[in-house]
Structure formats: C-alpha cells, structure tokens
Amino acid sequence: MDSFSPSFNRLVGLITRMPGIGARTAERLAWFVLKSPPQYARQLAAELEGLHEKIIFCSRCGLMTEQDPCVICTSARRDQGLICVVENPGDALRIESTKEFRGVYHVLMGAISPLNRIHPEDLRITELLDRIREGGVREIILATNPTVEGDTTAYYIAEQCKDLTVQVSRIARGLPIGSDLEYADSLTLTRALSGREKF
C-alpha cells in the first residue's frame, strides 16, 4: 500500500527488489531508516554509493574483496592444495564461520540451471579447471547446495575432473536436501565438511 510520500514509496519499491524481501518487510526497513538519525541514512547511502568501486571479486577464487588477489588466496597459512567449490561468496562466508576449513575457495557464481538459462559456460568452471591444471591442487571439495541445480553442477564438475590428477569429494549430507548453505548453522556445516565423501 502506498504512503502519502512518493520518496518513501520509491525507497520501499527499491527494497522489495532485493531477494527474499516482501512488501511488508521492505516497508519496515524503510520506516527504520526514516526513524533513525539522519547520519545513519547518510552513512548507509555513502556505503551503497561506493559499493561497486570498493568491492571487487578476486580474479583467482571469485570471493568478494577489496584487494586482488584476496587475503585467503595470498595467505601462507591456507592450504592451497585444497579447494572448496561453492556457488556464491556468501556460501564461503558461512563455511569460514565454522573456523574448520583451512583451504582456499573457488566461487562458481551460480549453479547449472537450464530452466533459468544458466549453462556450464556461464559459471566459473573453466577457471576452476585451469587452477587444477596449474598443479598443486590435490583435492576439491564440492560444496554446492543440495538441490537439483547444485547436484547437477557437482556431477558436471566431477565429470570434467575425471582425467585430472585431483581427488573430488562432496560435502556430507548433513545439510537437508533442498536447502541452501545460507540457512545452515555452523555445527551442521562443520559436520558436513569433516564428513565429506569421495565423489
């Protein structure tokens, strides 16, 4: 329902374009911004305005970063021979929150979904295979979501790796079928990682 303010309506409209945000939630968020001190709105606007200039994607792994390559790719404390393959940067953040994984990441930027016109060439699969061919990678952990699209993507990558000298494993099914990593708690993710199985 529209308010008496066109500016407020435009803000609500912009917020509802975000995934998972309905009209009521968008309205509550807009009210929160409006009721907050003006400096909060200015700070929020400044962060949003500079978002695309400050945040880039690591040319090696695809994680969000403000330096290229990212801190995980350049860390001497990370196991560069162990790559965890995820669909999006948020999935890597959730795995990092477990503090159990000491390898590096590769972000696909999606999953194979012919219905949504997302094909293997639309994802960062070629870049993953190039990393493996460079040498030094002994295992990749496929941590795609346990959905039809995630499983299709995992099987496709495993097939592409058949002739490469790399072990391919899949995170254990501690995650419910049909759910996303986004909604998994740290303990579930920890068990899924430690209980991964050979693909």
GROMACS elastic network, one bead per residue, 0.5 to 0.9 nm:
[ bonds ]
;  ai    aj funct       b0    kb
    1     9     6  0.87785   500
    1    23     6  0.84967   500
    2     5     6  0.79273   500
    2     6     6  0.80954   500
    2     8     6  0.85319   500
    2     9     6  0.60001   500
    3     6     6  0.72624   500
    3     8     6  0.70502   500
    3     9     6  0.63453   500
    4     8     6  0.81727   500
    4     9     6  0.82515   500
    5     8     6  0.52591   500
    5     9     6  0.63246   500
    5    10     6  0.87400   500
    6    10     6  0.61360   500
    6    11     6  0.86767   500
    7    10     6  0.51237   500
    7    11     6  0.63175   500
    7    12     6  0.87280   500
    8    11     6  0.51182   500
    8    12     6  0.62459   500
    8    13     6  0.85698   500
    8    27     6  0.87104   500
    8    30     6  0.72117   500
    8    31     6  0.85423   500
    8    34     6  0.86234   500
    9    12     6  0.51090   500
    9    13     6  0.60789   500
    9    14     6  0.86801   500
    9    27     6  0.86217   500
   10    14     6  0.62380   500
   10    15     6  0.86994   500
   11    14     6  0.51575   500
   11    15     6  0.62736   500
   11    16     6  0.87097   500
   11    26     6  0.83675   500
   11    27     6  0.85595   500
   11    30     6  0.65695   500
   12    15     6  0.51508   500
   12    16     6  0.61969   500
   12    17     6  0.88746   500
   12    23     6  0.72656   500
   12    24     6  0.89920   500
   12    25     6  0.89875   500
   12    26     6  0.53433   500
   12    27     6  0.55827   500
   12    28     6  0.88103   500
   12    29     6  0.80797   500
   12    30     6  0.60553   500
   13    16     6  0.52649   500
   13    17     6  0.67044   500
   13    23     6  0.79509   500
   13    26     6  0.77132   500
   13    27     6  0.88509   500
   14    17     6  0.54302   500
   14    18     6  0.74828   500
   14    26     6  0.84251   500
   15    18     6  0.56490   500
   15    21     6  0.70984   500
   15    22     6  0.85015   500
   15    23     6  0.83209   500
   15    25     6  0.86918   500
   15    26     6  0.53738   500
   15    27     6  0.82764   500
   15    29     6  0.80523   500
   15    30     6  0.79026   500
   16    19     6  0.76126   500
   16    20     6  0.81838   500
   16    21     6  0.52995   500
   16    22     6  0.56163   500
   16    23     6  0.58483   500
   16    24     6  0.88489   500
   16    25     6  0.80495   500
   16    26     6  0.55548   500
   16    27     6  0.85990   500
   17    20     6  0.86751   500
   17    21     6  0.72756   500
   17    22     6  0.84915   500
   18    21     6  0.57629   500
   18    22     6  0.85613   500
   19    22     6  0.84718   500
   21    24     6  0.81258   500
   21    25     6  0.59794   500
   21    26     6  0.61859   500
   22    25     6  0.54504   500
   22    26     6  0.60790   500
   22    27     6  0.85911   500
   23    26     6  0.50620   500
   23    27     6  0.60843   500
   23    28     6  0.87089   500
   24    27     6  0.50345   500
   24    28     6  0.62892   500
   24    29     6  0.87057   500
   25    28     6  0.50593   500
   25    29     6  0.62025   500
   25    30     6  0.85578   500
   26    29     6  0.51312   500
   26    30     6  0.60907   500
   26    31     6  0.85566   500
   27    30     6  0.50814   500
   27    31     6  0.61297   500
   27    32     6  0.85847   500
   28    31     6  0.50681   500
   28    32     6  0.61592   500
   28    33     6  0.87812   500
   29    33     6  0.63763   500
   29    34     6  0.86443   500
   30    33     6  0.52122   500
   30    34     6  0.61882   500
   30    35     6  0.86500   500
   31    35     6  0.59925   500
   31    36     6  0.84348   500
   32    35     6  0.52266   500
   32    36     6  0.60559   500
   33    36     6  0.51954   500
   33    37     6  0.80687   500
   33    38     6  0.83958   500
   33    40     6  0.74115   500
   33    41     6  0.61642   500
   34    37     6  0.78792   500
   34    38     6  0.79130   500
   34    41     6  0.77307   500
   35    38     6  0.84460   500
   36    39     6  0.81498   500
   36    40     6  0.63836   500
   36    41     6  0.74028   500
   37    40     6  0.56250   500
   37    41     6  0.72804   500
   38    41     6  0.53357   500
   38    42     6  0.63735   500
   38    43     6  0.87241   500
   39    43     6  0.59973   500
   39    44     6  0.84480   500
   40    43     6  0.51187   500
   40    44     6  0.60716   500
   40    45     6  0.85024   500
   41    44     6  0.50461   500
   41    45     6  0.60129   500
   41    46     6  0.85203   500
   42    45     6  0.50738   500
   42    46     6  0.60885   500
   42    47     6  0.86445   500
   43    46     6  0.50935   500
   43    47     6  0.62365   500
   43    48     6  0.86311   500
   44    47     6  0.52311   500
   44    48     6  0.62146   500
   44    49     6  0.85585   500
   45    48     6  0.51078   500
   45    49     6  0.59622   500
   45    50     6  0.86601   500
   46    49     6  0.50552   500
   46    50     6  0.62869   500
   46    51     6  0.84848   500
   47    50     6  0.54168   500
   47    51     6  0.59596   500
   48    51     6  0.50914   500
   48    52     6  0.81801   500
   49    52     6  0.76017   500
   49    53     6  0.84489   500
   50    53     6  0.53596   500
   50    54     6  0.60542   500
   50    55     6  0.83840   500
   51    54     6  0.54280   500
   51    55     6  0.58720   500
   51    56     6  0.89306   500
   52    55     6  0.55720   500
   52    56     6  0.70649   500
   53    56     6  0.74540   500
   54    65     6  0.82990   500
   54    66     6  0.59048   500
   55    64     6  0.63713   500
   55    65     6  0.55975   500
   55    66     6  0.50595   500
   55    67     6  0.83093   500
   56    59     6  0.87971   500
   56    62     6  0.87868   500
   56    63     6  0.82736   500
   56    64     6  0.57689   500
   56    65     6  0.54319   500
   56    66     6  0.59161   500
   56    67     6  0.75566   500
   56    68     6  0.79247   500
   57    60     6  0.85877   500
   57    61     6  0.80132   500
   57    62     6  0.50390   500
   57    63     6  0.53839   500
   57    65     6  0.57622   500
   57    66     6  0.80067   500
   57    67     6  0.86215   500
   57    68     6  0.76683   500
   57    69     6  0.86206   500
   57    70     6  0.83269   500
   58    61     6  0.55991   500
   58    63     6  0.53454   500
   58    64     6  0.63517   500
   58    65     6  0.61744   500
   58    66     6  0.84580   500
   58    67     6  0.74592   500
   58    68     6  0.53058   500
   58    69     6  0.52246   500
   58    70     6  0.56042   500
   58    73     6  0.85456   500
   59    62     6  0.59273   500
   59    63     6  0.84177   500
   59    68     6  0.65997   500
   59    69     6  0.62750   500
   59    70     6  0.83920   500
   60    63     6  0.84316   500
   60    68     6  0.82240   500
   60    69     6  0.64181   500
   60    70     6  0.81360   500
   60    73     6  0.74046   500
   60   106     6  0.77797   500
   60   127     6  0.79621   500
   60   128     6  0.89014   500
   60   131     6  0.83548   500
   61    69     6  0.81520   500
   61    70     6  0.80915   500
   61    72     6  0.89867   500
   61    73     6  0.72706   500
   61   104     6  0.79547   500
   61   105     6  0.58110   500
   61   107     6  0.59181   500
   61   108     6  0.86882   500
   61   127     6  0.85321   500
   61   128     6  0.82736   500
   62    65     6  0.86584   500
   62    70     6  0.88050   500
   62    88     6  0.84416   500
   62    89     6  0.73413   500
   62   105     6  0.80764   500
   62   106     6  0.62450   500
   62   107     6  0.50495   500
   62   108     6  0.74895   500
   62   109     6  0.77794   500
   62   124     6  0.84032   500
   63    70     6  0.73076   500
   63    72     6  0.89525   500
   63    88     6  0.80493   500
   63    89     6  0.53158   500
   63    90     6  0.87169   500
   63    92     6  0.78728   500
   63   105     6  0.77359   500
   63   106     6  0.75946   500
   63   107     6  0.64354   500
   64    70     6  0.79177   500
   64    89     6  0.65168   500
   65    68     6  0.70178   500
   65    69     6  0.80373   500
   65    70     6  0.57279   500
   65    71     6  0.79866   500
   66    69     6  0.89212   500
   66    70     6  0.74415   500
   67    70     6  0.55210   500
   67    71     6  0.76259   500
   68    71     6  0.81996   500
   68    73     6  0.89923   500
   69    72     6  0.82326   500
   69    73     6  0.62171   500
   69    74     6  0.66563   500
   70    73     6  0.54186   500
   70    74     6  0.63818   500
   70    75     6  0.86294   500
   71    74     6  0.52178   500
   71    75     6  0.58578   500
   72    75     6  0.51927   500
   72    76     6  0.86626   500
   72    77     6  0.87227   500
   72    78     6  0.69041   500
   72   103     6  0.85181   500
   72   104     6  0.63903   500
   72   105     6  0.80784   500
   73    76     6  0.85390   500
   73    78     6  0.77538   500
   73    80     6  0.76513   500
   73   104     6  0.64237   500
   73   105     6  0.80171   500
   74    77     6  0.88663   500
   74    78     6  0.82544   500
   75    78     6  0.55833   500
   75    79     6  0.87264   500
   75    80     6  0.88450   500
   76    79     6  0.78231   500
   76    80     6  0.84885   500
   77    80     6  0.89189   500
   77   102     6  0.77351   500
   77   103     6  0.87527   500
   78    81     6  0.88466   500
   78    82     6  0.87455   500
   78   101     6  0.89407   500
   78   102     6  0.53014   500
   78   103     6  0.51337   500
   78   104     6  0.64768   500
   79    82     6  0.57611   500
   79    83     6  0.82721   500
   79   102     6  0.59408   500
   79   104     6  0.65610   500
   80    83     6  0.70423   500
   80   102     6  0.88929   500
   80   103     6  0.59262   500
   80   104     6  0.59268   500
   80   136     6  0.73957   500
   80   137     6  0.68909   500
   81   103     6  0.71441   500
   81   104     6  0.79598   500
   81   135     6  0.86111   500
   81   136     6  0.54452   500
   81   138     6  0.52880   500
   81   139     6  0.65453   500
   81   140     6  0.83084   500
   82   102     6  0.81663   500
   82   104     6  0.62337   500
   82   105     6  0.82122   500
   82   136     6  0.89179   500
   82   137     6  0.61175   500
   82   138     6  0.63299   500
   82   139     6  0.51154   500
   82   140     6  0.58336   500
   82   141     6  0.75637   500
   83   103     6  0.58858   500
   83   105     6  0.51296   500
   83   106     6  0.65185   500
   83   137     6  0.73767   500
   83   138     6  0.85483   500
   83   139     6  0.64568   500
   83   141     6  0.61441   500
   83   142     6  0.85796   500
   84    92     6  0.82494   500
   84   101     6  0.86816   500
   84   103     6  0.70827   500
   84   104     6  0.62252   500
   84   106     6  0.61257   500
   84   107     6  0.84855   500
   84   139     6  0.85709   500
   84   140     6  0.57259   500
   84   142     6  0.61689   500
   84   143     6  0.64561   500
   85    92     6  0.85232   500
   85   104     6  0.88525   500
   85   105     6  0.58710   500
   85   107     6  0.59858   500
   85   108     6  0.71291   500
   85   128     6  0.85243   500
   85   140     6  0.68455   500
   85   141     6  0.59326   500
   85   142     6  0.50010   500
   85   143     6  0.54952   500
   85   144     6  0.68725   500
   86    89     6  0.74163   500
   86    90     6  0.88180   500
   86    91     6  0.61788   500
   86    92     6  0.64837   500
   86   105     6  0.73402   500
   86   106     6  0.62900   500
   86   107     6  0.50804   500
   86   108     6  0.61826   500
   86   109     6  0.80888   500
   86   110     6  0.84362   500
   86   141     6  0.87455   500
   86   142     6  0.68520   500
   86   143     6  0.51572   500
   86   144     6  0.51758   500
   86   145     6  0.79862   500
   87    90     6  0.84567   500
   87    91     6  0.68372   500
   87    92     6  0.85136   500
   87   106     6  0.84867   500
   87   107     6  0.56262   500
   87   109     6  0.53846   500
   87   111     6  0.61148   500
   87   143     6  0.77354   500
   87   144     6  0.56621   500
   87   145     6  0.74171   500
   87   150     6  0.79448   500
   88    91     6  0.56088   500
   88    92     6  0.70911   500
   88   106     6  0.89256   500
   88   107     6  0.54743   500
   88   108     6  0.63420   500
   88   110     6  0.61485   500
   88   111     6  0.89446   500
   88   144     6  0.89764   500
   89    92     6  0.52249   500
   89    93     6  0.64836   500
   89    94     6  0.89243   500
   89   106     6  0.88849   500
   89   107     6  0.62229   500
   89   108     6  0.87488   500
   89   109     6  0.76868   500
   90    93     6  0.50225   500
   90    94     6  0.63846   500
   90    95     6  0.87862   500
   90   181     6  0.84561   500
   90   182     6  0.70822   500
   91    94     6  0.51694   500
   91    95     6  0.63724   500
   91    96     6  0.86529   500
   91   107     6  0.87536   500
   91   143     6  0.84881   500
   91   144     6  0.86503   500
   91   145     6  0.89335   500
   91   180     6  0.85891   500
   91   181     6  0.58377   500
   91   182     6  0.62917   500
   92    95     6  0.50746   500
   92    96     6  0.60730   500
   92    97     6  0.86209   500
   92   105     6  0.71016   500
   92   106     6  0.86690   500
   92   107     6  0.79011   500
   93    97     6  0.62383   500
   94    97     6  0.51052   500
   94    98     6  0.70934   500
   94   181     6  0.72392   500
   94   182     6  0.69862   500
   94   184     6  0.80771   500
   94   185     6  0.82446   500
   94   186     6  0.73376   500
   94   189     6  0.79697   500
   95    98     6  0.55661   500
   95    99     6  0.74965   500
   95   100     6  0.79082   500
   95   101     6  0.71272   500
   95   181     6  0.84924   500
   95   186     6  0.75171   500
   95   189     6  0.65065   500
   95   190     6  0.76980   500
   95   193     6  0.84976   500
   96    99     6  0.54460   500
   96   100     6  0.73165   500
   96   101     6  0.66535   500
   96   102     6  0.86804   500
   97   100     6  0.81844   500
   97   186     6  0.66330   500
   98   101     6  0.73576   500
   98   185     6  0.87977   500
   98   186     6  0.51636   500
   98   187     6  0.72192   500
   98   189     6  0.69727   500
   98   190     6  0.59236   500
   99   102     6  0.78057   500
   99   186     6  0.89477   500
   99   190     6  0.83851   500
  100   190     6  0.65180   500
  100   193     6  0.81102   500
  100   194     6  0.83464   500
  101   104     6  0.82722   500
  101   190     6  0.83546   500
  101   193     6  0.77035   500
  101   194     6  0.88536   500
  106   124     6  0.83244   500
  106   127     6  0.87599   500
  106   128     6  0.68066   500
  107   110     6  0.81430   500
  107   123     6  0.88930   500
  107   124     6  0.71117   500
  107   125     6  0.89763   500
  107   128     6  0.87519   500
  108   111     6  0.71448   500
  108   123     6  0.53601   500
  108   125     6  0.64479   500
  108   127     6  0.89678   500
  108   128     6  0.83420   500
  109   122     6  0.85929   500
  109   123     6  0.59434   500
  109   124     6  0.66927   500
  110   113     6  0.87760   500
  110   118     6  0.80496   500
  110   122     6  0.84560   500
  110   123     6  0.63931   500
  110   124     6  0.86052   500
  110   150     6  0.87992   500
  111   118     6  0.71460   500
  111   119     6  0.80918   500
  111   120     6  0.80523   500
  111   122     6  0.89934   500
  111   123     6  0.72025   500
  111   144     6  0.78232   500
  111   145     6  0.87261   500
  111   149     6  0.57510   500
  111   150     6  0.58362   500
  111   151     6  0.88748   500
  111   152     6  0.80016   500
  111   153     6  0.58082   500
  111   154     6  0.88616   500
  112   116     6  0.85474   500
  112   117     6  0.82819   500
  112   118     6  0.53226   500
  112   119     6  0.52519   500
  112   120     6  0.59548   500
  112   122     6  0.83032   500
  112   123     6  0.77531   500
  112   149     6  0.55823   500
  112   150     6  0.72342   500
  112   151     6  0.89724   500
  112   152     6  0.65509   500
  112   153     6  0.53596   500
  112   156     6  0.87700   500
  113   116     6  0.53676   500
  113   117     6  0.61459   500
  113   119     6  0.64189   500
  113   120     6  0.88044   500
  113   148     6  0.85881   500
  113   149     6  0.56254   500
  113   150     6  0.87784   500
  113   152     6  0.81928   500
  113   153     6  0.84777   500
  114   118     6  0.54705   500
  114   119     6  0.61769   500
  114   149     6  0.88728   500
  115   118     6  0.75422   500
  116   119     6  0.87668   500
  117   122     6  0.89950   500
  118   121     6  0.81498   500
  118   122     6  0.60354   500
  118   123     6  0.78290   500
  119   122     6  0.53515   500
  119   123     6  0.71518   500
  120   123     6  0.54873   500
  120   124     6  0.80059   500
  120   125     6  0.67885   500
  120   126     6  0.86501   500
  120   153     6  0.78824   500
  120   156     6  0.81738   500
  121   124     6  0.74278   500
  121   125     6  0.72147   500
  121   126     6  0.75867   500
  122   125     6  0.83913   500
  123   126     6  0.78890   500
  123   127     6  0.89317   500
  124   127     6  0.53958   500
  124   128     6  0.65369   500
  125   128     6  0.50221   500
  125   129     6  0.63203   500
  125   130     6  0.86179   500
  125   157     6  0.73187   500
  126   129     6  0.51384   500
  126   130     6  0.61587   500
  126   131     6  0.87017   500
  127   130     6  0.50093   500
  127   131     6  0.62894   500
  127   132     6  0.87983   500
  128   131     6  0.51252   500
  128   132     6  0.64359   500
  128   133     6  0.87505   500
  129   132     6  0.50914   500
  129   133     6  0.61727   500
  129   134     6  0.86625   500
  129   157     6  0.86689   500
  129   160     6  0.78735   500
  129   161     6  0.75161   500
  129   164     6  0.87967   500
  130   133     6  0.50374   500
  130   134     6  0.61963   500
  131   134     6  0.52176   500
  131   135     6  0.71721   500
  131   136     6  0.87276   500
  131   137     6  0.76379   500
  132   135     6  0.56348   500
  132   136     6  0.73252   500
  132   137     6  0.55589   500
  132   138     6  0.82206   500
  132   140     6  0.88204   500
  132   161     6  0.87203   500
  132   164     6  0.76875   500
  132   165     6  0.82718   500
  132   166     6  0.74016   500
  133   136     6  0.84878   500
  133   137     6  0.82321   500
  133   164     6  0.74183   500
  133   165     6  0.85309   500
  134   137     6  0.80741   500
  135   138     6  0.82619   500
  135   165     6  0.87949   500
  137   140     6  0.75736   500
  137   165     6  0.84540   500
  137   166     6  0.65833   500
  137   167     6  0.87885   500
  138   165     6  0.73066   500
  138   167     6  0.60379   500
  138   168     6  0.87488   500
  139   165     6  0.89605   500
  139   166     6  0.53415   500
  139   168     6  0.57734   500
  139   169     6  0.73428   500
  140   166     6  0.71855   500
  140   167     6  0.63700   500
  140   168     6  0.51389   500
  140   169     6  0.63033   500
  140   170     6  0.83582   500
  141   167     6  0.85116   500
  141   168     6  0.61349   500
  141   170     6  0.53897   500
  141   171     6  0.66040   500
  141   193     6  0.84387   500
  141   196     6  0.77621   500
  141   197     6  0.89254   500
  141   198     6  0.89342   500
  141   199     6  0.89147   500
  142   154     6  0.61222   500
  142   157     6  0.84467   500
  142   158     6  0.86064   500
  142   168     6  0.72904   500
  142   169     6  0.60674   500
  142   171     6  0.63168   500
  142   199     6  0.85502   500
  143   146     6  0.84775   500
  143   150     6  0.84915   500
  143   154     6  0.81005   500
  143   169     6  0.88442   500
  143   170     6  0.62344   500
  143   171     6  0.55500   500
  143   172     6  0.89600   500
  143   181     6  0.87244   500
  143   193     6  0.83893   500
  144   147     6  0.82410   500
  144   149     6  0.86123   500
  144   151     6  0.70292   500
  144   153     6  0.74108   500
  144   154     6  0.65790   500
  144   170     6  0.83457   500
  144   171     6  0.83092   500
  144   180     6  0.87359   500
  144   181     6  0.82965   500
  145   148     6  0.85066   500
  145   149     6  0.78080   500
  145   151     6  0.72185   500
  145   175     6  0.84789   500
  145   177     6  0.84371   500
  145   178     6  0.77422   500
  145   179     6  0.69757   500
  145   180     6  0.54335   500
  145   181     6  0.62431   500
  146   149     6  0.80547   500
  146   150     6  0.56679   500
  146   151     6  0.61369   500
  146   173     6  0.78292   500
  146   175     6  0.70861   500
  146   176     6  0.71736   500
  146   177     6  0.51839   500
  146   178     6  0.56402   500
  146   179     6  0.64071   500
  146   180     6  0.70615   500
  146   181     6  0.85525   500
  147   151     6  0.59221   500
  147   152     6  0.83346   500
  147   177     6  0.62587   500
  147   179     6  0.68240   500
  147   180     6  0.78412   500
  148   151     6  0.52180   500
  148   152     6  0.60212   500
  148   153     6  0.85633   500
  148   178     6  0.76926   500
  149   152     6  0.50867   500
  149   153     6  0.61490   500
  149   154     6  0.86139   500
  150   153     6  0.51308   500
  150   154     6  0.61686   500
  150   155     6  0.86861   500
  151   155     6  0.61201   500
  151   156     6  0.84780   500
  152   155     6  0.52504   500
  152   156     6  0.61212   500
  152   157     6  0.86857   500
  153   156     6  0.50883   500
  153   157     6  0.62132   500
  153   158     6  0.85911   500
  154   157     6  0.52426   500
  154   158     6  0.61300   500
  154   159     6  0.86364   500
  154   170     6  0.79281   500
  154   199     6  0.89260   500
  155   158     6  0.50384   500
  155   159     6  0.61595   500
  155   160     6  0.86629   500
  155   199     6  0.85105   500
  156   159     6  0.51857   500
  156   160     6  0.63488   500
  156   161     6  0.88039   500
  157   160     6  0.50188   500
  157   161     6  0.62722   500
  157   162     6  0.88622   500
  157   168     6  0.89537   500
  158   161     6  0.51003   500
  158   162     6  0.63920   500
  158   168     6  0.65262   500
  158   169     6  0.86573   500
  158   199     6  0.71958   500
  159   162     6  0.53177   500
  159   163     6  0.84422   500
  160   163     6  0.73682   500
  160   164     6  0.80926   500
  161   164     6  0.51045   500
  161   165     6  0.78445   500
  161   166     6  0.71408   500
  161   167     6  0.85020   500
  161   168     6  0.76584   500
  162   165     6  0.80197   500
  162   166     6  0.83110   500
  162   168     6  0.88392   500
  163   166     6  0.86357   500
  164   167     6  0.86342   500
  167   198     6  0.75289   500
  167   199     6  0.81695   500
  168   197     6  0.86628   500
  168   198     6  0.60985   500
  168   199     6  0.54128   500
  169   196     6  0.63122   500
  169   197     6  0.52718   500
  170   173     6  0.86600   500
  170   192     6  0.89153   500
  170   193     6  0.84517   500
  170   196     6  0.54252   500
  170   197     6  0.54503   500
  170   198     6  0.63587   500
  170   199     6  0.57056   500
  171   174     6  0.81114   500
  171   175     6  0.87475   500
  171   189     6  0.87235   500
  171   191     6  0.88043   500
  171   192     6  0.52214   500
  171   193     6  0.52945   500
  171   194     6  0.78656   500
  171   195     6  0.67659   500
  171   197     6  0.64304   500
  171   198     6  0.89260   500
  172   175     6  0.74389   500
  172   191     6  0.74909   500
  172   193     6  0.65207   500
  172   194     6  0.77782   500
  172   195     6  0.51623   500
  172   197     6  0.61372   500
  173   176     6  0.69137   500
  173   177     6  0.77921   500
  173   192     6  0.62902   500
  173   195     6  0.83313   500
  173   196     6  0.81060   500
  174   177     6  0.89999   500
  174   188     6  0.60263   500
  174   189     6  0.74200   500
  174   191     6  0.65766   500
  174   192     6  0.50677   500
  174   193     6  0.88550   500
  174   195     6  0.82717   500
  175   178     6  0.86680   500
  175   179     6  0.71655   500
  175   180     6  0.82014   500
  175   181     6  0.77886   500
  175   184     6  0.71485   500
  175   188     6  0.66837   500
  175   189     6  0.74624   500
  175   192     6  0.69285   500
  176   179     6  0.57215   500
  176   180     6  0.84338   500
  176   184     6  0.88435   500
  177   180     6  0.86572   500
  179   182     6  0.83287   500
  179   183     6  0.72774   500
  179   184     6  0.81650   500
  180   183     6  0.58263   500
  180   184     6  0.70699   500
  181   184     6  0.51314   500
  181   185     6  0.84010   500
  181   189     6  0.79449   500
  182   185     6  0.84778   500
  184   187     6  0.83210   500
  184   188     6  0.63309   500
  184   189     6  0.65494   500
  185   188     6  0.55109   500
  185   189     6  0.64001   500
  185   190     6  0.87538   500
  186   189     6  0.51122   500
  186   190     6  0.60235   500
  186   191     6  0.86436   500
  187   190     6  0.50060   500
  187   191     6  0.62074   500
  187   192     6  0.85015   500
  188   191     6  0.52550   500
  188   192     6  0.60856   500
  188   193     6  0.86352   500
  189   193     6  0.60953   500
  189   194     6  0.85923   500
  190   193     6  0.52282   500
  190   194     6  0.61715   500
  190   195     6  0.84078   500
  191   194     6  0.51898   500
  191   195     6  0.57679   500
  191   196     6  0.83208   500
  192   195     6  0.52237   500
  192   196     6  0.60205   500
  193   196     6  0.53359   500
  194   197     6  0.89624   500
  196   199     6  0.89416   500
